[in-house]
Amino acid sequence: MSIALYYWPTPNGWKISIALEEMDLPYDVHFVNIGAGDQFKPDFLKIAPNNRMPAIVDPDGPDGKPISIFESGAILQYLARKTGRFYGKNERDRVAVDQWLMWQMGGVGPMAGQAHHFLKYAPSLEPPQDLPYAKDRYRNEVARLYGVLDRQLSGNRFVAGDFYSIADMAIWPWASLWEGQAQTLDDKPHLARWLEEVGARAAVQKGRVLAQDKRSDVQSDRDAQKVLFGKRG
């Protein structure tokens, strides 16, 4: 039975499309066009009450009953437990995976997202919001985080150790966009090596390009800007 993937081609969406490809799980894609406001539709909110994608519905959940899951980190943990793959071999491995997964969810994702917003999108708003303090703050914090990651990878092939895991799947989609976050890899050779190795995996490439043609230019799409950056109750 196929898993229903509620998805749009963003770094958070790529986490799950990559994981499903890596785990050889059948899935059907249900597109959630976040620029058009699909994430606010009542049917989607029943699955993802925080009006964010990705989300999944697994018809073969615990005890054989369907289950819906939102939040990309929770989805990755669920899929890893379900398949027994990409979560290490023992509890020590799982702790290592979890801490780096939480690091991505609480650090790299939010900070890189804010860097993208203030460096790329805010200056293109009407009226323009070109805020040097915000740009410097988030660019510098992302640089700090990637420095942490580079040091971790200096002694480990992958993020959680010598094994590829859901932590790598979570971090790679965001870190692969380092240029848009105004970062450099010149002083981060271990991060550069890891980005190339993970990015060469067939499942990563397939998950990364899923519906790539649907990505719009938010910098020039005023309607999408209103949906993504406007106020909602």
Summary of the structure (lengths in Angstrom):
residues: 233
radius of gyration: 17.8
end to end distance: 36.5
largest distance: 53.1
contacts: 729
relative contact order: 0.16
helix: 58%
strand: 9%
